[in-house]
């Protein structure tokens, strides 16, 4: 009788962890499965451990090959699946699964008919289990028969091993993992989300992702490896190529590409920035070359929508200004959320580390969305039939350093209409605003305001109701 589920487990030099991984598979409450272990040329005792499992449990099979990398080992495992198995899953050989993982995923797919199901993930080490940060948002709630176009956070669900695929879906689209590269998950996981008719998302943790404490560090833990950076950028580029190839046939892919590009700029590239200040020359050169080229490919339209600090880091990257980029990263670490500003009518960021001999364009530095209004209403009281309002308000990055730089008006907008009423407001000292702002470069002592609203000015607006 053919198993319903085939689980592919690539194995390479994981003798410290492999027993625990395979035991968690053997302990699954869903029993109708096979495990295809692919020894990818291990040089430690991993193959012997896998062989012992295969000898003890007929559901476990061992395939051996020369070392070709994780993507190639996964593809080998897929080719070795039993011909009539219904579902496909992948497990990395240093990780584990809760006992009910596959029962939950397959019961869900049997009920919904979706193309694949994906579940939440915990990160674990000897101290215990915590929610995986990269899976927190997409798996915060269970969503059945959903799709990445309906729930965009699924764009960040890029791991291979927290899923069970319907085999017909996998074969219909001829999925295969890229070989001879790191970060091979996304070029399959992201297209799968777009190509699926529907996907099931489960908030229940179904996978335990190990953080290695001894032995060789995992790929995701070795952040300053230049090859890892190069391959991660290549992975992003492969997903972009998948979408670009479909724009002509389906105009929706133009919108999908915009969403993906924004995610690459706003979430993927910042992962490189985190380790850049402590990295070596080889990593920094790989960053400038490959990330800079990727940003140029994505283009200025996507960059313009970002906040000024983000735009500036991308500009410095593209123009290979590494010293200033590292200075900005260190500045932001010391002064989180703060932007030094020059100008009042047309304010722009004015960072002290920028080289005046090579000016950065105003389009990069001009502040707009960064000037968010911060405000608080402290008092609302009636005096002689008029409404007195007082509190404080200021633009986040400009502060309110003097009365002349803190002019204010209160605008009342008529509900359901564009018509407004302008109410003068007087500025006054309110040091509480400076305390609330946490500003390091500009105080907001003159953010205080008071305004008197005369109801007689409003009687001819809309439908007046006394009360």
N, C-alpha and C positions, 0 to 999 in steps of 0.2 A: 504494500500500500504506500502510495507516494505521500510525503509529508506536505502539510498545507503551507508551512513557512520554511524558507531557507535563510539561514543567518550566516553571513560571510565575516570571518574574523581574520584579518591579516596579522601575522605574527613576525616580529623582528626584535630580537634581543630584549625580551621582556620577562626573563626568568623570575624576576622579583615579584611580578604582578600576575603572571598568566594563570596560575592556579586559581586565584580569587576570581578572576574574570570568568573562566570556564565553569567554575562551581556555581556562579550566579546564573549562568545559562542552564546548567543541568537542573537547577532548583526552580525553574519557571513553572508556575501552575498550569500554563498552557503547554501541553506535552507533545503536540503534533508538529514537531519541527526537526530539521537537520541543521547541524553546525558544520560549515566547511571552513576548516582552518588552513590558511595558506602560509606556510613557512617561507618567508621571503629571504632565504639565505642567512638565517641567524647564525651567529658565531659563538653564542653562549649555550645554555642548556634549555632554551625555549623549545626546540624541536622535540627533545626527549619528553618534556612535560606534555606537549600536544599529542605525541605518539601514545603516551600512557592513557590519556583520556580516550583516544580513538579505540584502544584495545579494550577498555573497560565499558564503553557505552557505544552501541552501534549507531546512535544518532550523530556521533562525532566522526568526521572524516578529515584526514590530513593530506594536503597537497603540498609538495615541495618544489621550489623553483630557485634559480639564482636571484640574487638581490636586484630588484628592479624598482623598488620604491612602493609607497602605500597605494597610489592610484593603480599601478599595474597589478598589485596583489588583489585589490578589490575586484578588478576586472577579471582576473583569473578565477576568483571565487564565483562570480556570476556565471561564467562559462561552465562551471562544474556543478551548477544547480541541478537537482533532479528535474526531469523534463516536464513534469506536471505540477510542480509546486505552485501554489496560488499567490503567495506573498514573499517579499524580499526585505531583508533588513541587514544593516551593517553594525558591527561592534568593534571598537578599538581595543586591543588586547591588554591594555593596562587599566581599563575601566570596568564597571560592574553595572548590573541592572537590579532593581527591586523585583521580587519574585512574581509580582502580578503584572509586570510591564507588558508582555506580549499578549496576555489574556485581555487586558484593557484595550490595547490598540486594535486587536483583531476583532473583538466583539463590536467595537465602534464601527470599523469598516464594514463588517457584515450587516450592520444595521443601516448605515447611511449610503453605502455604495460609492463613497468618495474614492478618489484616485490614490490618495495616501493619507495617513494619519501621523501627526507629530505631537510629541509630548514634552512637558517641562523637564528641566535638568537641574540637578544639584551638583555643586563643586565639592569635592571631599578630599580630606587629608586625615592624618592621625587624630587631629583635634575634633573632627566631626564633619557634618554636612551643612552647607549653606546654599541658598539660592544662587544659581549661576547668574551673574549680572547680565550677560549678553542674552539670556533667555527670559529675563524678568518681565519685560513689557509685552512681547508677543504672546507669552503664555500666562498672563495674569488671570485670564478667564477662559473657560471652555467655550469654544465656538465650533459648531458642527456645520458641515457643508458650506464653509466659507471660502474666501479666495483673497489673494494678496491685493487685488484691485479694490476689494471692499474693506480690507483691514491692512493698511500699509505697513504697520510694524512687522508683518511677516517677512518683509524684505530682509530683516536682520536674522531670520531663522536659516542659517547657512550651513549648519553642521550636518554631517551625513548620518550620524548614528542615533539620533532621537526620533527616528521615523520607521514606519513600515509602509512599503510601497506595494500597490497592487501590481503583480507581475505583468499583466497585459498592458498597463500604462507604461511601465518601464520599457518594455520591448517595442511598443508602438512608436516611441520617440527615440529609440536606439541610444539611450543614455549610456555613457561610459566616462569614467574619471580620467582627467588628463594625467599623463604619465611623465615621469622624470621632472617633477616639480613639487614644491611644497604648497600648502594652502589649496589643495585640489577640490575641496568640498563645494565651494560656492558655484563653480561653473556647471555643477549638476543641480544643486539644491535650489538656486534662484530660478533658473529656467523651469525646473519642475513646478515651482509655485505658479509661474505664469501659464504653463501649458496645461495644468490640471483643470478639469471642469469644476471640481470642488475638493476641498481639503478639510480634514478634521483636526482641530487644535485642542489639546487637552491640558488643563492646568495642573493635573496630577503629575508629579515627577515620575518619569519612566526610565531615567538614565542617570547614572552617577559618574561624573567626569572627574578623573583623578588629577590632583595637583601633585606632581612628583616631588618628594622630599629627599630621596636618595637615588643614586644612580644617575644616568644621563637625563638631562632636562628634556621635557617635551618640546615640540616645535613651537607651541603657543607660549611657552615659558621663556624661550630663548629669543628675546625681542630684538637684540642688537646684532643678529646674524645678517650680513648684507644679502646673502642669497634668499633668506626668508623675506626680506623687504622686496627684492626683485620679483620673487614668485607671487607675493601678495598683490603687487601692482599688476602682474600678468593675469592673475585671477580676476581682478576687477575689469581689466581690459577684455577678457574673454566673455564675461557677462555682457559688457557693452556691445561686443560684436554680435552676440546672440540677438540682442534687441535691435541693433541697427539693421541686421539682415531681414527683419520682419516688418520694418516701418512701411515699406512699399506695399505690402500685402494687407496690413492691418494698421490703420492710422492710430489706433489706441496705443501702439507700441512707442509712438513719439512721446506720448504722455508718460508711459511707463519709464522710458529712458530718462526723462526729466527728473522723475522721482528718484530713480537709481543714482543719477549723477549727483543730485543734491545729497543723498545719503553718503556717497563716496567722499564728497568734499567735506561734509559736516561731521561724519562719524568715523569713516575708515582712515582718512589721512591723519586726523588728530592722534591716532594711535602711534604713528611714527614720531610725532612731535614730543610725546611723553618721554621717549628715551633718547632723543636727539642730543640734549646738552651733555650727557655722559658717554656718548658713543665715540668710536674711533674714526680716523680719517676715511677708512674704506666704507664704513656705513654712511658717513655724511656725503661722500661722493656718490654712492649708489642712490641715496635719497634725492640729491639735487638732479641727477640724471633721469631717474625713472619716475619719481613723483612729479618733477617739473614737466616732463613730457606728457604725463597723464593729465595734468591740469590744463595744459595747452590743448589737448585733444577734447576735453570736456567743454572748454570755451568760456568766454567772458560772460555770456548771458546767465549762466548758472552761478558764476562767481559774484556778479553784481547783487544778487539777492541776499548775500551773506552780510553779517555784521562787520564793522570796520576792523576790529582786531583780527578776525578770521581772514578777511580780504587782504590785509597787510601781510600776514604770514604766507599766504599763497603767492602774493606778488614777490616777496623776498625769495621764495622758493624758486619761482619761475626765472627770476633774474639772478639766481645763484649768489645771493648776498647772505652767506651762511653766518657770518659773525653777527650781523644785525638780527637775523632770525633767532639765533640762540639768545641774544640780548633781550629780544622781545619775550621769549619763553621764560627767561629768568625774571624779567620785570613782572610778568603776569603771575608768576609764582609768589613773588614778594608783595604784589599789590593786586590781589584777586578782584576782578570786576571793575577796576578803576582805569580810566582813560584820561591822560593829561590833554587839555583842550586849549586851543588858541582861537581868538575871534569870538564875537558875540552874535552879529547878524548872520554870518556864515561860518559857524564853528567847525573846526576840523581837529582831528587827533594830532597831537604835537608831542611825539615820543622823543625823549632826550637822546636816545641812542642812534637815531637815524642820521645818516651821513648828509650834511648840508650840501656837499659837493655833488651829490647824486640825488636830486629831489625826487620824492615819491609823488606821483600824480595826485591832484586834488580829488579826482574821482575815487581813488582808493581810500583817502583819509577823511573825506567829507562826512560829517555826522548827520544822520537822519533818524533811523529807527533806534539809535542808541540814546536819543534824547527823550527817553520815556519819562512821563510825568509821575512824580511821586507826590502824594497829597494825603492829608488827613483833615477831617472836619472835627473840631473840638467842641463847638458850641452852636446850637440852633435855638434861638429864643425870640419871642415876640416882644417888641417895644413900641408902644403907641400905635399898634396896628400894622407895624412893619416887621419883617422877619430879618433878624440879625444872624449872620453866618460868620464864623471865624475858625481859623485853622492855619495850616501851612501847605504850600505847594511849590515845587521847583522841578526843573528838568534835571534828570539824574546826573548827567556828566557836567552840567554847567554850574550847578549850585546856585547860590544867591548871596554873593559876597558884599553887595552894597545895595542901597535903595534904588539907585539908577539902573542896576543890572537885574532888578527883581520886579519890574512892572507887571501888573496882573489885571485881568478883567475876568468877571464871572459871566459865562454865556449860558443862558437858559434856552433850551431847545423845545419847541412845541412838539408833543407826541404826534407821530404820524405825518409830520410836515417838516420842511426844511427851514421854516421861519424861526428866527432866534430873537432873543432880547438880550442886549448887552448891559450888564450891571457893573459900574465902576467898583474897583476894590482898592483899598489902601494897604500898602505894605508896612509891616512893622517887624521889629526884632523878635525872633523866636528861636533861641539856640537849641531848643528841643529838636528842631528839624535837622540840625547838624549831627546831633547824637543819633537820630534815627537813620540818617543816610549812610553812615559809616564811611563817608568820603575821606580820602586821604589827600587829595590835591586841591580841593575847593570846599570851603565851608558853605553852609546854607542858612546862616544866621538871619538873613533878611527874607526868609521864605514865608514868614507870617503874613496873613491877610485878614482883612475884615470887610464885609460887604453887607449893605442894607437893601433888601428887596421890598419894593413898594407894590403890594398886590393890585393897586389901582392901574398899574401899567399892564396888567395881565387880563383885566376884565373883558376886553374886546377880543381876546384870543380864545378860539375853540368854544366849548360850552362851559360857562361859569357856574359853579355850584358853591353856594355859601355853606360854610361849615368850619 
